[in-house]
């Protein structure tokens, strides 16, 4: 939890390739899912098309990030947000 808090404070508003990131807590929907009680998911918004999962992961790697995901539309283009 503390690493996610530091990542949120450090990277929210930080400019990446000309666009400021919007980093905030992600609240998951209720329902039967895998036990992720030890995982924290952080929302990252305002992601440009040029950013890929690797670049997003590397931006958060020193905050103990274990995964990254960029949300894409049916055409494969980034919808402007993702999760770490």
N, C-alpha and C positions, 0 to 999 in steps of 0.2 A: 504494500500500500504506500509506503513512504517513497519508493522509487517512482511510482506513478504520480504522486503528488509533486515531486521535484520535476519530473518531466513536464507535467502540466504547467507549472509555474515558469519553467525555463523556456519552453517552446511556444507557448501561446502568444500569438502576435509576432513571432519571429518571421522575418522575411526569408522565403525560399524561392529562388528563381523568379523574383519580382512580385510574389504574392505573399501576404502575411498569413500564416497558419492560424486556424481557429481550433484550439485544442481544449476539450472539455471532457467531463465524465460521461460515460455511456451507461445508461440504465437499461438493463436487459428486460425483455418481455417475460411475463410469467408463463409457466408451462413446464412439462417434463423435459428435462435436458440433462446433458452430461454434467456431473458435479465439477463446477469450476470455482468453488468457493475460495480456492487459493489464487485465482486469476483476477486481475483487474483489467477491464477493457476501457481504453481511452478513445474518444471520438476525435478525429482530426479533420477539420474542414478547410475549405478554400484551397484544395489541392488542384494544381494545374495538370493538363494532359501529359506534360512531359515527365511527371513524377511516376515512377513505377513502384511495385511492392518492395523491391530491393532498396531503392533510395529512401522510401519511407521507413523501412526497417532500420537502415543504417543511421537515420536521424535520431532514432530512439534506442539504438543498441546499447549505449553506455548507461541507460536507465533500466537495464535488465529486461528489455523487450524480448519476448519469445516468439512473436509472430506479427505479421502485418497483412492487412487486406485492404485493397482499394475497391470501392464499389463501382461497377461499370454498367452501362446501359446495354440494351440488346445489340447495339452497333459496336460494342467493345470500347467505346470512349468512356473516360473517367467521368463520373457524375459529380465530381468535385469534393468527395469526402471518402474517408476510410477509417479503419480502426487498427489500433496496435494493442 
